[in-house]
């Protein structure tokens, strides 16, 4: 029955599963017990995805044992762990009083060390001799990857500076 097929809702739930898994893994990563409700925030540059997140926030809160899922703004507290899902979406878990700041900085630094070689490798590939012979489709994919890595690196650097400002 064609009335039962809704590709936009299906796409919305596919995205939902991704950020739900990130929210749950953040709780596990910091060993936050099931009896403790946490606060989540999100930063999203895609308007459609942001609307979908807002629409499904109650489901997210139920499945992640959260008080709320709010969009990042000026009132978002310092001390949130940031998990970058992709260049358009980051999920933040409020860690105030729940985690060791030094451990979080070490984890973020490790993520930076993981991403830097990927950026260098991609830049080396793009700037290599004979790259102009590479098919346009591959060039576009490489540019998209590079943009994603750079965005992720910038988000991690912001998170490190926020953690250091909390520590100070």
C-alpha positions in Angstrom: 0.0 0.0 0.0 1.6 3.3 -1.2 -0.1 5.2 1.7 2.2 3.4 4.1 5.4 4.5 2.5 6.9 7.7 3.8 10.6 8.1 2.7 11.0 11.4 4.7 9.9 9.7 8.0 12.1 6.7 7.2 15.1 9.0 6.6 14.3 10.9 9.8 14.4 7.7 11.8 17.6 6.5 10.2 19.2 9.8 11.5 17.5 9.4 14.8 19.1 6.0 15.3 22.5 7.5 14.7 22.3 10.3 17.2 20.4 8.1 19.7 23.3 5.6 19.6 25.7 8.5 20.2 23.7 9.7 23.2 23.7 6.3 24.7 27.3 5.7 24.0 28.2 9.0 25.7 26.4 7.9 28.8 28.3 4.5 28.7 31.6 6.2 28.0 31.4 8.3 31.2 29.8 5.4 33.2 26.7 7.3 34.0 24.2 5.0 35.7 20.7 4.4 34.5 19.2 6.0 37.6 20.9 9.3 36.7 19.1 11.6 34.2 21.3 13.7 32.1 20.9 16.8 29.9 21.7 16.7 26.2 22.2 19.5 23.7 22.7 19.4 19.9 24.3 21.7 17.4 22.9 21.2 13.8 23.5 23.2 10.6 20.9 21.2 8.6 17.4 22.8 9.0 15.6 19.6 8.1 17.6 17.5 10.5 17.2 20.1 13.2 13.4 19.9 12.8 13.5 16.1 12.9 15.6 16.2 16.1 13.2 18.6 17.7 10.2 16.4 16.7 11.8 13.3 18.1 13.3 14.8 21.3 10.8 13.1 23.6 11.7 9.7 22.2 15.4 10.5 22.5 14.9 11.6 26.2 13.0 8.4 27.0 15.6 6.1 25.3 18.7 8.0 26.6 17.3 8.6 30.1 17.6 12.3 29.7 15.8 15.3 31.2 15.8 17.1 27.8 17.4 17.5 24.4 17.8 21.1 23.5 19.4 23.0 20.7 22.7 24.6 21.5 22.5 28.3 22.3 24.1 31.0 24.5 22.5 29.4 27.6 24.1 26.0 27.1 26.3 25.4 30.1 30.1 25.0 29.8 31.3 21.5 30.6 29.6 19.5 27.9 31.2 16.5 26.2 30.9 17.0 22.5 30.6 14.1 20.1 30.8 15.1 16.5 28.5 12.8 14.4 29.3 14.5 11.1 30.0 18.0 9.7 26.3 19.0 10.3 25.6 17.5 13.7 27.2 17.4 17.1 25.6 16.0 20.3 26.6 17.3 23.7 26.2 15.7 27.1 26.3 18.0 30.2 29.1 16.7 32.3 29.1 19.2 35.1 30.0 17.3 38.2 29.9 13.9 36.4 33.3 13.5 34.9 37.0 14.2 35.3 37.9 17.1 33.1 41.5 15.9 32.5 40.3 12.6 31.1 38.0 14.4 28.8 40.8 16.7 27.5 43.0 13.6 26.9 40.2 11.9 25.0 39.6 14.9 22.8 43.4 15.2 22.2 43.4 11.6 21.1 40.6 12.3 18.6 42.6 15.2 17.2 45.6 13.0 16.8 43.4 10.5 14.9 42.1 13.1 12.5 45.3 15.1 11.7 46.9 12.2 9.8 43.7 11.7 7.8 43.7 15.4 6.8 47.5 15.3 5.9 47.0 12.1 3.9 44.0 13.6 2.0 45.9 16.9 1.3 48.9 14.9 0.1 46.7 13.0 -2.3 44.9 16.2 -3.6 48.2 18.1 -4.1 50.0 15.1 -5.7 51.2 15.3 -9.3 48.7 13.7 -11.7 45.7 14.5 -9.4 44.1 16.4 -12.3 43.6 13.0 -14.1 41.4 11.7 -11.2 37.7 11.5 -12.1 35.6 14.5 -11.0 33.4 12.3 -8.9 36.4 11.2 -6.8 37.7 14.8 -6.5 34.3 15.9 -5.1 34.3 13.0 -2.7 37.8 13.9 -1.5 36.8 17.6 -1.1 33.8 16.6 0.9 35.9 14.3 3.2 38.4 17.1 3.7 35.7 19.6 4.6 34.2 17.1 7.1 37.6 16.3 8.7 38.4 20.0 9.0 34.9 20.8 10.6 35.3 17.9 13.0 38.8 19.1 14.0 37.5 22.6 14.6 34.7 21.3 16.7 37.1 19.2 18.8 39.5 22.2 19.2 36.5 24.2 20.5 35.6 21.4 22.9 39.2 21.2 24.2 39.2 25.0 24.8 35.9 24.8 26.6 37.1 22.0 28.9 40.3 23.9 29.7 38.2 27.0 30.5 36.1 24.9 32.9 39.3 23.5 34.5 40.8 27.0 35.1 
